[in-house]
């Protein structure tokens, strides 16, 4: 049957969530068109002839954009069976059903998509008017090598910037999905509930092999936590480096794991890992406890020290604006970033992120949160909240505006940090101490051209800058109070 797989946004990467099911479906004889609307236009001819339209929802931003797209798809092809799959599909089941989505798949979705396609093919596209019996599958799958044919070239996606050495073409893959941990704010937890699944090493390496042959010079491993399966991870990077000694890579790893498996960090460095992204979120131990992050401020400082000793680059990410953030606490975060010399390591937008509380979030377990949030907002697909100190909400807007302007103007990170530093002190009614941003930051830090978001959502300007479809951007953020 004719199937169209659609992605609206996935962090500037060529979506694994299109390439993987495309392989499964094509091997079973289906005609599959994969559309990444962050990098290409909607193919009306393919939409019109499709019997199954399946939209990939790996994150909140993608879901917000998809909810604006679905009515357009319905209008163009009212008889097609509509499916949403991925992390955020089961988290928004009621809203998606109201939009006319017939099948919703979460967790390990490839097999479910195949079963849906074969059932529709055998019995007619209207055979299943209700969601599949099991919306979330934790089945252990034998993954197929992703099929990226027909998707936009890697050159169209985020690239690696190496100061003093230009840029490199970036490919991406996944070596695992889900996560063993239960961080309270993480959107993975409501679906995977502490379970993670690995993608076979031979499948990952073949996916990398094909991307390198197509020009990739750097690979992003999109795993939620690359060290969830430490043996799998280390065997993979050693095989990776033996076969592709000139290709670099980056991974995402929890602070907790960076300390627990510190003895493996030199191997990452020696096998071509240019940097590690780590969701630090806060340097306030009380906030970290609320988020159930599993690490402390002191742990983060130890990791910074270890990375500096190894000559490795750490990219900390943050959620600075929470229900418990104070003005003094925000200034403390800036002082830590400056004192630890990681200004160049932190994308400015990371200093403006607000906590996102979607449907099903473990944050709602906390009485403080339930008391402070408003009713679920179906437009923003989140529970809105405001800080008890209005200066914090205003400051988050200011910092986001500074970061967005800096991205447009290609301003240096130290210069942007200095503007945020002054704005934060102004919000506190304090004079901003002079800082020497040149001596407090270590240069030549490689980074991806598209900022990395976790448990948060970009603003309108950021969506435009990352290449999200402009008509969808306009609709997705219009009238919303919170974008992150």
C-alpha angles and dihedrals in degrees: 000000000000111000129180118198113198133196122184099186140347113171096285092299131124096257116256085193090068100037096050100052090038088063093049094048097043092050087059093054102261122140105238130189115189115204122189103191092190087071107020142036126261109271102225094188092055091045092051095051097042122113092189125036113189121185121200115223109185097152145011096265092053090049094050089051092045093054088061092047099049097072089051091052091048090053094048095046113013094172098054119108107246121215133176120197139174138062098316097042098083090038089063100034098134094050093046092049089053088055090056100261107156102191129035122188129185138176113016097011106169096086091045091053091051092049091048093049093048093047092049091045092052100040105025130270094274092056095104114045094164132058115276116275094253112038096181121047125190092179118146103245131201096227123220121222105268115257108220097172115134094020123118114279119265089248087071093063136070114304134206117258115206110186109237092009105066122233138311133214111253129213125184140206141160128243095181143007133210123022139252092222133080106214104177097230097042118113091211093067100068090056106033098029094201097322124122131184128205127221110225115263093234090054093049093048093048090050089051091045092057093046093049089050087054092053108276113154097175132031127211113207103212097198114137086232119005092199096056086102102030098182092048090048097049095044088049097052092046091052089043093054095045091056099035107029093161095049118092128202145189132216140189118237134169119247087238091058094044088061097039093050098031091134089068096055095087088056090054090051094047094048094056106273104156096186144351122224114214128183099227091161097180144007092213110099093207092055091045089054092051089051091046090225097159095230139077137221089260091053090055092051090051090052092050089052093048093050092049091051090050094046091240129140119239119196107200117198124201145196095205098168113067135143088268099046116121128194090248090049092053091049088050090055091053091048091052092050090050097043093048092051095236100124090115090049096058121075105226093235087064087070091058103046118129123206112264118213109192128178111294095020117155086224086081089067088076117087090213090058096045089051095050104039124087126229116297109280110217091196095058093028090226144089107261120224140174131207115248086235106064090202089073095055091048091047093052089055091049094048092048090051091049091049093047092049091047090053092051093047095041090234118178117261094239091053091049092047090054091055091049089047091055094044092052093050090047089053088053091049091242133125111253111243115231114258129190099226092182095061095037095058131061112225131217095052111159116224142167118261091235119062119242119239129196127182089350144082133235122243123245092269092049092050090053092046093053093052102254112162106280098219089052092046091055093051097038095058102029111123096358119135096204128037097174 
